[in-house]
Amino acid sequence: MKRILDKIHRLWAKGVDFDQKEIKKAMKKNELLHLDIDFTAKCNLNCFYCDRTPDRFSRKNREELTLAERKNVIAQAKALGAKTVEVPGAGEPLLDPYFWETIEYINGLKIIPVIFTSGHQLDENTVDKLFKKNVTIFIKYNHTDPVIQDKIVKYVGYGIKANKIFQMFQDKGFNKTKPTRLAVDMVITPQYHDIDIVKTIFRYCRNNNIHFYITTLIPEGIADNKNKLMLKTEADQLLEEFRLIDEREFGIKYTPTRPMIGGYQCNQVNVGVHVNLYGEVYDCNGLGRFLGHIKQNTLAEIWNSAYARYIRSNFQNGYCLPRERVWNGIEEKGMDRKVIDYFNWKTKNGTDKIVECGLKYLGYYL
């Protein structure tokens, strides 16, 4: 580890390990590096912090992208420069009937598949298959205590299964590569997390080459509740505590940025887009800002629209708009929250036809 302490991004998981130099180069060349895309809305769990908004899982007379349309979006992303296809999950990706066929397609394009999973659908055979398919795994792991894990996801028996699957990934060797192909996906909430438990998991990850993807929750969907969200000052204090652990115990120095613990810097907005089940395009899977609709315009047209270019023009460096909105007291809900920035931009810059075409297609009239 000592040889890479000066390169914090090398401690991140394969597929999300873009350093600032690569990000800024892509921005200069107008390249899309990272496509987020939802696969299915089905999920066995009922996590109390779930950030799914209805537009990610409710049909509302909308048709989900077909397999052919999904592949077409991925191919368009590849043409724009995509190196990673991430599936954050409107539901559990492994429940999608076309999961494996899509993974094969992504592999064929020589793109890294990154999958967020609860692990609930996995066994030794699927773990082995994921390893052979070059998949990077972000596994939901909220606590070391199975009983508390069950309470968080509201599913009895999940905690024991999560512990078992987490170990299976390690036994298979997902964390034996550099960069690692295994990450812990944890959402810290005041209701369920003792900070000492989080620190224990953090140290375990550092010592075992596991990316630590731990953050405060995104205030969307079920989690759109101020009582579940850490105060801004609390989030800053949390980041500082883990920065000190890294510096004192592991010799890793960095300047932390909200909302990620451990030095990870999200730049999704600068080099990525999110496409939901129905083809709606946003700047990130936190559903920050609506950019257009893939059934109305190509991904290239959406990517190159005036509003989209404006959004990614400033270096993100971890800044998370969905959280900042709540901290700053912006009260809009649903789609209104996702277009407020566009309306503000529109008053100064004029209409973006790509955005308005997509909104009209949704039935959101301006």
Steps between C-alpha positions, in 0.01 A plus 500: 500500500786741576587534131156638418429724796557808286235381255179477701295410191690171474329392821160537331318221320567409138265693275466798733873566547523802270755748634468876467741512207288250305178681594629838388638353176161345423327830577732681261430242226126495581510125570245303699688246714228365722146381421257424784201296388220330693410140419190408702270642767458167680651471847453258791607753760333809643793709623383788716757729338408409139548799269284369216258765383175383332633596157762223536255216562140610432377436146249787487395391149866486399674210330833374624788494255509173311817292497577630151448859614719443806778361286463792263545749786815316610634501143432874476686553827794299365510724193522801732798347682346291781742275687255398774136395514373519855172347614401678823164333507149634501466149641724195535690463167529121533119474481498646149415226245759638257776554756749246364434580136562867572823422687617295201422794273692743722798264505487474123541878478802478736328711763528432874168394658449633855208349689339616824336200667347398829655156452165347585473317165856366500658164566839344422411441136387858432799643688728287284320610184525868598872458557552346156295778336738770627232658718584743779269452799363756744327294767250640748657455843354723767609338825698212648201394711259289290204598717558870440555434128158332494339803665659741254376312193182368667565140400562224753801286412666751273785584739629143520480466121680833448789394725530171314496657154747771602743226598433308177610799294823516695561125474451522123763775477303811410723695740825347377532726194634855477279689482268282705176366354320499834341789688286535811189710436379647829260781580563655841190608691477638854230246589701183449873569495742507787802683362735242653337226289549708186865555592546125549366429151709787357822359645410153376454635149830687505685191621338271243510709180126567498368833375308685770192660341338643809288810506210676665168423331366677195180688597278360226218245498431340840811675630361844417472578868709753687493284812697231317761735360813600689550869548765655279725562801458138610594375154811719502600373842454141383726553198766656721499206743568253220758726340695489826478120512640482147782741578599359841449129441555454125716797401245612241460876466226679310246780528157341555196612300135443581326265502745205475712374789857393430608752238280382214407786267188461291520658153190339351360837393815589302535177301178301535124481461230283652228332292205360694275207411286706266770690313500823699848648524642676807841625599531238777311208654418724796267654241648844528391664172292392202690517169273338243337178383675226305177421311493853366866579441826310464739481791744715305236770449416496870868495601577797277198714582570846636356422842693174537824675404428767759443241774832324448706812434609543863725239660275305740765369740247308709233770524161327533207717394214282641645521851598866472144590397357365824777652709429834330127478568365448146159339554383405148397137453499248217557626147474860617821448695671354196418790268539799730861550394397485135238771552761719669743437213226561243424852626856603416583280200178422318328174415684170463292312243639160605393542862157638411437230242567238767280671757209528258539132414460428872192720517676759714380818336698819543 
